[in-house]
Amino acid sequence: MPYIEGMAGRSPLIPVSVVALALFSGVGVVSRAAAQTFDLIGHPDPNAVGFVYGLSADGSTAAGGLASGGAGFTWTRAGGRNVYGTLPGMPNTSMAYAISGDGMWTAGQASGGGTQAYRYRLGDPSLQMLGVLPGYPSSRALGISGNGEVVVGRNTPVGNDDFGQAFRWTSTTGMVGLGFLQPGQFYSEAAAVSRDGSTIVGSVRQTSGYDQAFVWREGTGMVGLPGLSATNDGRAFGVNPNGSLIVGSSIMGPREYATMWVNGIPVSLGLADGFTHSRARGVNDAGSVIVGQLVGTTTTAAVWTPDRGLEPLSAYLSFHSITVPAGVNLLTATAVSADGMTITGYTGLPGFIQDGYVVHIPAPPAVVIAGAMTFAWAACRRRQHL
């Protein structure tokens, strides 16, 4: 089924007051950071379209690539862009879709003798191509663990994204298919892996045509996650370090809602005023800052916090006295640092600058996992009485 690139708003199921009260039952205290920064990644070709998908745990290193070809890169505020694909022997075309928690490894897709998933350690002279599963000529890495030892993604037939199979790769096992939830299914994708490497999340295309989010662990294999409605329609895009919090989206009625699964229980993060759909793509360690996208008549990056709910990222930045430069439209937010203080993504839409960005925000709320679990319990109790 089609998924919409964006969403926002107050939850129709859970008032923001309930969210904030439940989450802050386990709140921690964070000192206010001194620096506020907003950076566009930049690229040498003014007509190029840049993307940033990954962010290291400490928020110092981002990773991405260009839409029009070219090589994958990492970026730091001190050093700028490091285009590693320009080194001798590197494929000319690559994209970094993920970066390890320690910032030392990237993973993505590269062309050269076919299109394959790769892993790359910064400073090495070449990419490590990860191969393909039997019957699939193409692979793409979408997630990597904190130490770079576990890589996940999907295999697909060339030019046909309606079929595919999720994979998990380690240097010991090589690429291993994760299969599907039920017989007769033909598409699965692993979108992210927890920092400790134990938990993989993604989605499977059901025979009904709807997608269902899944969680994979070595002891249990692939297990479907419930959705916000009886169809169990949903997709998972992000996970916290130990796999207890998963974020993505789920369909309820005619709308897609950003969703957080707390120990497998789905909770809608709602919609913002003026928007009809929302999606979550990344979560910080405590579950107190969730990033993604809002869609309505316009599409924009979004952020959810327990005290402010789901809102456009630009409004959240304005609240923290950070001004988005003129001519920049924050199209989506793709990742957030462990402490929730650094957010990355990319800008876009015709007539706007199209580039990756990294923004550092002082002192967003810090909430321990116990608080998020209390939030989920309160939300589920409310849903049972609707």
Residue pairs with C-beta under 8 A, 6 or more apart in sequence:
1 209
1 210
1 211
1 233
1 251
3 211
3 235
3 249
3 256
3 279
4 256
4 277
4 279
4 295
5 279
5 293
5 295
5 299
5 332
6 275
6 277
6 278
6 279
6 292
6 293
6 294
6 295
6 296
6 299
6 300
6 302
6 332
7 249
7 255
7 256
7 257
7 258
7 271
7 275
7 276
7 277
7 278
7 279
7 292
7 293
7 294
7 295
7 302
7 310
8 258
8 270
8 271
8 272
8 274
8 275
8 278
8 293
8 294
8 295
8 296
8 300
8 302
8 310
8 311
8 312
9 270
9 271
9 272
9 273
9 275
9 278
9 294
9 309
9 310
10 16
10 270
10 271
10 272
10 273
10 309
10 310
11 19
11 257
11 268
11 269
11 270
11 271
11 309
11 310
12 268
12 270
12 271
13 267
13 268
13 270
13 379
13 382
13 383
13 386
14 267
14 268
14 270
14 378
14 379
14 382
16 270
16 307
16 308
16 309
18 378
18 379
18 382
19 306
19 309
19 375
19 379
20 306
20 307
21 378
22 306
22 371
22 374
22 375
22 377
22 378
22 379
23 287
23 288
23 306
23 365
23 367
23 371
23 372
23 374
23 375
24 306
24 307
24 365
24 367
24 371
25 370
25 371
25 374
26 367
26 368
26 369
26 370
26 371
26 372
26 373
26 374
27 365
27 366
27 367
27 368
27 371
28 286
28 366
28 367
28 368
29 366
30 339
30 363
30 364
30 365
30 366
31 363
32 362
32 363
33 341
33 360
33 362
33 363
34 362
35 360
35 362
36 320
36 321
36 322
36 360
36 361
36 362
37 77
37 358
37 359
37 360
38 317
38 322
38 323
38 324
38 325
38 357
38 358
38 359
38 360
39 77
39 357
39 358
39 359
40 325
40 328
40 347
40 353
40 355
40 356
40 357
41 50
41 52
41 62
41 64
41 73
41 75
41 81
41 355
41 356
41 357
41 358
42 50
42 80
42 81
42 355
43 50
43 66
43 81
43 355
45 66
45 68
47 68
48 66
48 67
48 68
48 70
48 354
49 66
49 67
49 68
49 348
49 354
49 355
50 64
50 65
50 66
50 67
50 346
50 354
50 355
50 356
51 64
51 65
51 66
51 67
51 95
51 346
51 356
52 62
52 63
52 64
52 75
52 334
52 335
52 344
52 345
52 346
52 356
52 357
52 358
53 63
53 64
53 96
53 97
53 98
53 334
53 335
54 62
54 63
54 64
54 96
54 97
54 98
54 99
54 106
54 144
54 334
54 335
54 344
55 61
55 62
55 63
55 99
55 282
55 334
55 335
55 336
55 337
55 342
55 343
55 344
55 358
56 62
56 99
56 100
56 101
56 102
56 103
56 337
57 101
57 102
57 103
57 146
57 195
57 337
57 338
58 103
58 337
58 338
59 337
59 338
59 339
59 341
59 342
59 358
59 360
60 76
60 77
60 103
61 74
61 75
61 76
61 99
61 103
62 74
62 75
62 76
62 99
62 335
62 344
62 356
62 358
63 72
63 73
63 74
63 75
63 96
63 97
63 98
63 99
63 106
63 108
64 72
64 73
64 75
64 95
64 96
64 346
64 356
65 71
65 72
65 73
65 94
65 95
65 96
65 108
66 95
67 354
69 92
69 93
70 83
70 85
70 92
70 93
71 83
71 84
71 85
71 86
71 90
71 91
71 92
71 93
71 94
72 83
72 84
72 85
72 94
72 95
72 96
72 106
72 108
72 110
72 120
73 81
73 82
73 83
73 84
73 85
73 96
74 81
74 82
74 84
74 96
74 99
74 103
74 106
74 122
75 81
75 82
75 356
75 358
76 82
77 358
82 122
84 90
84 106
84 120
84 122
85 91
85 92
85 93
85 94
85 110
87 125
87 126
88 125
89 125
89 126
90 126
90 127
91 110
91 111
91 112
91 127
92 111
92 112
93 110
93 111
93 112
94 108
94 109
94 110
94 111
94 118
94 127
95 108
95 109
95 110
96 106
96 107
96 108
96 120
97 107
97 108
97 109
97 140
97 141
97 142
97 143
97 153
98 106
98 107
98 108
98 141
98 142
98 143
98 144
98 151
98 192
99 105
99 106
99 107
99 144
100 106
100 107
100 144
100 145
100 146
100 147
100 148
101 145
101 146
101 147
101 195
101 241
101 338
102 146
102 147
102 148
103 122
104 121
104 122
104 148
105 119
105 120
105 121
105 122
105 144
105 147
105 148
106 119
106 120
106 122
106 144
107 117
107 118
107 119
107 120
107 141
107 142
107 143
107 144
107 148
107 151
107 153
108 117
108 118
108 140
108 141
109 115
109 116
109 117
109 118
109 139
109 140
109 141
110 116
110 118
110 127
110 129
112 129
113 129
114 132
114 137
114 138
115 137
115 138
115 139
115 140
115 158
116 129
116 130
116 131
116 132
116 138
116 139
117 129
117 130
117 131
117 139
117 140
117 141
117 151
117 153
117 167
117 169
117 175
118 127
118 128
118 129
118 130
118 141
119 127
119 128
119 130
119 141
119 144
119 148
119 151
119 169
120 127
120 128
121 128
121 148
130 139
130 141
130 151
130 169
130 174
130 175
131 139
131 174
131 175
132 138
132 139
132 155
132 175
133 139
133 155
133 165
133 167
133 175
133 177
136 155
136 156
136 157
136 164
136 165
137 157
137 158
138 155
138 156
138 157
138 158
139 153
139 154
139 155
139 156
139 167
139 175
140 153
140 154
140 156
141 151
141 152
141 153
141 169
142 152
142 153
142 154
142 189
142 190
142 191
142 192
143 151
143 152
143 153
143 190
143 191
143 192
143 193
143 200
144 150
144 151
144 152
144 193
145 151
145 193
145 194
145 195
145 196
145 197
146 195
146 196
146 197
146 241
147 197
149 170
149 171
149 197
150 168
150 169
150 170
150 193
150 197
151 168
151 169
151 170
151 193
152 166
152 167
152 168
152 169
152 190
152 191
152 192
152 193
152 200
152 202
153 166
153 167
153 169
153 189
153 190
154 164
154 165
154 166
154 167
154 188
154 189
154 190
154 202
155 164
155 165
155 167
155 175
155 177
156 163
156 164
157 163
157 164
162 186
162 187
162 205
163 186
163 187
164 186
164 187
164 188
164 189
165 177
165 178
165 179
165 180
165 187
165 188
166 177
166 178
166 179
166 188
166 189
166 190
166 200
166 202
166 204
166 216
166 222
167 175
167 176
167 177
167 178
167 190
168 175
168 176
168 178
168 190
168 193
168 200
168 216
169 175
169 176
178 188
178 190
178 200
178 216
178 221
178 222
179 188
179 221
179 222
180 186
180 187
180 188
180 204
180 222
181 188
181 204
181 206
181 212
181 214
181 222
181 224
182 206
182 207
184 207
185 204
185 205
185 206
185 207
186 205
187 204
187 205
188 202
188 203
188 204
188 205
188 214
188 222
189 202
189 203
189 204
190 200
190 201
190 202
190 216
191 201
191 202
191 203
191 235
191 236
191 237
191 238
191 248
192 200
192 201
192 202
192 236
192 237
192 238
192 239
193 199
193 200
193 201
193 239
194 200
194 239
194 240
194 241
194 242
194 243
195 240
195 241
195 242
196 241
196 242
196 243
198 217
198 218
198 242
198 243
199 215
199 216
199 217
199 239
199 242
199 243
200 215
200 216
200 217
200 239
201 213
201 214
201 215
201 216
201 236
201 237
201 238
201 239
201 243
201 246
201 248
202 213
202 214
202 216
202 235
202 236
203 211
203 212
203 213
203 214
203 234
203 235
203 236
203 248
204 211
204 212
204 214
204 222
204 224
205 211
206 212
206 232
208 231
210 231
210 232
210 233
210 251
211 233
211 234
211 235
212 224
212 225
212 227
212 232
212 233
212 234
213 224
213 225
213 227
213 234
213 235
213 236
213 246
213 248
213 250
213 261
214 222
214 223
214 224
214 225
214 236
215 222
215 223
215 225
215 236
215 243
215 246
215 261
215 264
216 222
216 223
217 223
217 243
224 232
225 232
225 234
225 236
225 246
225 261
225 264
225 266
226 232
226 234
226 264
226 265
226 266
227 233
227 234
227 250
227 251
227 252
227 259
227 266
228 234
228 250
228 251
228 252
228 257
228 259
228 266
228 268
229 250
229 251
229 252
229 253
231 251
233 250
233 251
234 248
234 249
234 250
234 251
234 259
234 266
235 248
235 249
235 250
236 246
236 247
236 248
236 261
237 247
237 248
237 249
237 279
237 280
237 281
237 282
237 292
238 246
238 247
238 248
238 280
238 281
238 282
238 283
238 335
239 245
239 246
239 247
239 283
240 246
240 283
240 284
240 285
240 286
240 287
240 369
241 285
241 338
244 262
244 263
244 369
244 373
245 260
245 261
245 262
245 283
245 287
245 369
245 372
246 260
246 261
246 283
247 258
247 259
247 260
247 261
247 280
247 281
247 282
247 283
247 290
247 292
248 258
248 259
248 261
248 279
248 280
248 281
249 256
249 257
249 258
249 259
249 278
249 279
249 280
249 292
250 256
250 257
250 259
250 266
250 268
251 257
252 268
255 271
255 276
255 277
256 277
256 278
256 279
257 268
257 269
257 270
257 271
257 277
257 278
258 268
258 269
258 270
258 278
258 279
258 280
258 290
258 292
258 302
258 304
258 310
259 266
259 267
259 268
259 269
259 280
260 266
260 267
260 269
260 280
260 283
260 287
260 290
260 372
260 376
261 267
262 287
262 372
262 373
262 375
262 376
263 373
263 376
265 376
265 379
265 380
267 375
267 376
267 379
267 380
268 379
269 278
269 280
269 290
269 304
269 309
269 310
270 278
270 309
270 310
271 277
271 278
271 294
271 310
272 278
272 294
272 302
272 309
272 310
272 311
272 312
274 296
274 297
275 294
275 295
275 296
276 295
276 296
277 294
277 295
277 296
278 292
278 293
278 294
278 295
278 302
278 310
279 292
279 293
279 295
280 290
280 291
280 292
280 304
281 291
281 292
281 293
281 332
281 333
281 334
281 335
282 290
282 291
282 292
282 333
282 334
282 335
282 336
283 289
283 290
283 291
283 336
284 290
284 336
284 337
284 338
284 339
284 340
285 338
285 339
285 340
286 340
286 366
286 367
286 368
286 369
286 371
286 372
287 367
287 369
287 371
287 372
288 305
288 306
288 340
288 364
288 365
288 366
288 367
288 371
288 372
289 303
289 304
289 305
289 336
289 340
289 343
289 364
289 365
290 303
290 304
290 305
290 336
291 301
291 302
291 303
291 304
291 313
291 333
291 334
291 335
291 336
291 343
291 345
292 301
292 302
292 303
292 304
292 332
292 333
293 299
293 300
293 301
293 302
293 331
293 332
293 333
294 300
294 301
294 302
294 310
294 312
298 349
299 331
299 332
299 349
300 312
300 313
300 314
300 329
300 330
300 331
301 312
301 313
301 314
301 330
301 331
301 332
301 333
301 345
302 310
302 311
302 312
302 313
302 333
303 310
303 311
303 313
303 316
303 333
303 343
304 310
304 311
305 316
305 364
305 365
306 365
306 367
306 371
306 375
307 365
308 316
308 319
312 330
313 330
313 333
313 343
313 345
313 359
314 324
314 330
316 361
317 323
317 324
317 359
317 361
320 361
320 362
322 359
322 361
324 330
327 352
327 353
328 347
328 352
328 353
328 357
329 347
329 348
329 349
329 352
329 353
330 345
330 347
330 357
331 345
331 346
331 347
331 348
331 349
332 345
332 346
332 348
333 343
333 344
333 345
334 344
334 345
334 346
335 343
335 344
335 345
336 342
336 343
336 344
337 343
339 364
339 366
340 364
340 365
340 366
341 360
341 361
341 362
341 363
341 364
342 358
342 359
342 360
342 361
343 358
343 359
343 361
344 356
344 357
344 358
344 359
345 356
345 357
346 354
346 355
346 356
346 357
347 353
347 354
347 355
347 356
347 357
348 354
